[in-house]
Amino acid sequence: MKNTKTFTLTAMFLAILILLAITPLGFIPLGPINATTMHIPVIIASIVLGPKIGGSLGGIFGFISLIRATVMPTPISFVFSPFIPVIGTEHGSLKSLLIVFIPRILIGIVPYFVYTKLKEKVPASLFIAGVAGSLTNTILVMNMIYFLFADSYGEVIGKAGSAIYGAIIAVILTSGVPEAIVAGIATAGVSAVLLRLMKKNSTQKL
């Protein structure tokens, strides 16, 4: 019964990811970057189903991002796809795979441990876990862009030197923080219901 329930919820979260990916709701253009809502089902899955399934769904999110960056390129798609030439070159970089996968996989791992650490002590633990998962993605992606593709990214946004990292911080604050708040609210609402239902079913079984 538990395996059936886990499979059903995993399939549901996967379906939501695919739905978001093929509609404008998943990736919302904001200048050279895209705001996203695709991290939200990954965060919720991490809390409800655990870090293994959460991390796997995060990897799928990363794969979807790679495909999107390849077939629907933007000026900075080279940081998410090795098939898009880096600015100033004629070839892509495998370093983009680090950016497109590592933060997304961690979205499905970090919230679980934040929630399990705080749930007995902090009433807002689900909200905090949602915020943590979202900021994990934004902070890692933007900083990895800076450390791996600073000059090329700077050329796209028209910045150079220390101004590039200033632009990175601006993206984190103006896009990442609102994303995190939305993720925290959605995570708290949906996860609370799913956890309550799972606990109720487990109690009835006993």
VOSE-943803 format. One record per residue (C-alpha): x, z, y; residue in three letters. Coordinates in steps of 0.02 Angstrom, whole numbers, padded with zeros to 5 digits, always signed. Example, Ala and Ser with C-alpha at 12.3 -4.5 7.8 and 13.67 -1.06 7.14 Angstrom:
+00615+00390-00225ALA+00684+00357-00053SER
! end
This chain:
+00000+00000+00000MET+00139+00047+00119LYS+00232-00115+00081ASN+00074-00216+00110THR+00045-00129+00277LYS+00227-00157+00329THR+00218-00340+00280PHE+00055-00364+00375THR+00122-00284+00534LEU+00286-00380+00522THR+00189-00543+00505ALA+00082-00494+00654MET+00232-00459+00764PHE+00313-00622+00709LEU+00154-00717+00751ALA+00151-00637+00924ILE+00332-00688+00952LEU+00292-00869+00906ILE+00136-00867+01015LEU+00233-00803+01164LEU+00371-00931+01132ALA+00253-01080+01139ILE+00155-01021+01291THR+00210-00985+01471PRO+00184-00799+01437LEU+00347-00782+01341GLY+00470-00847+01470PHE+00429-00838+01655ILE+00549-00935+01769PRO+00626-00832+01909LEU+00757-00937+01996GLY+00901-00978+01877PRO+00842-00852+01747ILE+00684-00820+01647ASN+00591-00655+01644ALA+00523-00623+01471THR+00388-00528+01379THR+00454-00572+01206MET+00552-00411+01195HIS+00393-00306+01195ILE+00334-00342+01016PRO+00514-00316+00956VAL+00520-00146+01040ILE+00353-00093+00967ILE+00404-00155+00794ALA+00564-00053+00806SER+00467+00107+00839ILE+00327+00077+00715VAL+00420-00010+00573LEU+00599+00049+00596GLY+00765-00024+00653PRO+00790-00144+00507LYS+00631-00241+00537ILE+00649-00218+00725GLY+00826-00286+00722GLY+00771-00433+00615SER+00631-00477+00735LEU+00756-00459+00877GLY+00866-00586+00789GLY+00717-00704+00778ILE+00689-00679+00964PHE+00870-00728+00991GLY+00850-00883+00883PHE+00695-00934+00980ILE+00793-00912+01142SER+00932-01022+01073LEU+00810-01159+01026ILE+00722-01150+01194ARG+00886-01155+01290ALA+00938-01308+01189THR+00779-01412+01198VAL+00718-01353+01369MET+00881-01328+01464PRO+00894-01243+01633THR+01050-01233+01744PRO+01112-01080+01647ILE+01061-01130+01471SER+01245-01143+01424PHE+01251-00952+01415VAL+01118-00952+01278PHE+01160-01109+01178SER+01326-01177+01113PRO+01247-01350+01116PHE+01235-01355+01307ILE+01398-01397+01398PRO+01471-01257+01503VAL+01476-01299+01687ILE+01637-01392+01724GLY+01665-01444+01542THR+01595-01570+01419GLU+01564-01447+01278HIS+01469-01288+01242GLY+01542-01120+01194SER+01515-01014+01039LEU+01525-00863+01154LYS+01344-00900+01200SER+01293-00844+01025LEU+01353-00668+01068LEU+01238-00665+01219ILE+01087-00740+01133VAL+01093-00629+00978PHE+01178-00460+01007ILE+01065-00395+01147PRO+00908-00460+01061ARG+00951-00378+00895ILE+00986-00214+00985LEU+00813-00223+01066ILE+00747-00192+00891GLY+00864-00047+00855ILE+00887+00058+01013VAL+00703+00103+01042PRO+00684+00176+00868TYR+00826+00299+00892PHE+00776+00342+01070VAL+00598+00379+01012TYR+00647+00480+00857THR+00769+00582+00962LYS+00643+00622+01098LEU+00472+00625+01013LYS+00470+00812+00977GLU+00529+00860+01151LYS+00470+00731+01277VAL+00286+00681+01297PRO+00335+00514+01374ALA+00453+00470+01229SER+00364+00306+01189LEU+00372+00250+01370PHE+00557+00297+01381ILE+00594+00206+01217ALA+00509+00049+01285GLY+00608+00058+01446VAL+00770+00086+01349ALA+00739-00064+01237GLY+00702-00178+01383SER+00852-00120+01486LEU+00964-00139+01334THR+00922-00324+01335ASN+00937-00352+01523THR+01094-00250+01553ILE+01187-00322+01403LEU+01135-00502+01435VAL+01181-00500+01619MET+01346-00408+01595ASN+01396-00520+01450MET+01359-00671+01559ILE+01476-00599+01689TYR+01617-00557+01570PHE+01605-00717+01467LEU+01548-00848+01593PHE+01575-00773+01767ALA+01648-00927+01852ASP+01524-01050+01777SER+01377-00935+01816TYR+01443-00911+01991GLY+01449-01099+02016GLU+01266-01113+01966VAL+01207-00977+02086ILE+01329-01023+02225GLY+01429-00862+02221LYS+01613-00823+02195ALA+01724-00672+02166GLY+01644-00501+02181SER+01483-00581+02245ALA+01449-00641+02068ILE+01432-00465+02001TYR+01328-00419+02152GLY+01209-00557+02099ALA+01210-00488+01921ILE+01159-00316+01985ILE+01024-00395+02093ALA+00948-00479+01939VAL+00951-00316+01841ILE+00863-00224+01983LEU+00737-00356+02035THR+00694-00427+01864SER+00758-00305+01735GLY+00681-00147+01807VAL+00504-00217+01826PRO+00518-00291+01650GLU+00570-00120+01585ALA+00423-00031+01668ILE+00300-00158+01596VAL+00382-00141+01425ALA+00372+00049+01436GLY+00187+00047+01477ILE+00145-00081+01341ALA+00252+00010+01213THR+00172+00178+01251ALA-00005+00109+01236GLY+00013-00001+01083VAL+00136+00105+00985SER+00031+00263+01006ALA-00118+00175+00928VAL-00019+00099+00784LEU+00073+00261+00744LEU-00091+00356+00746ARG-00172+00231+00628LEU-00024+00234+00509MET-00023+00425+00508LYS-00211+00429+00478LYS-00199+00308+00332ASN-00057+00408+00256SER-00157+00569+00271THR-00310+00490+00191GLN-00204+00428+00047LYS-00142+00605+00015LEU
! end
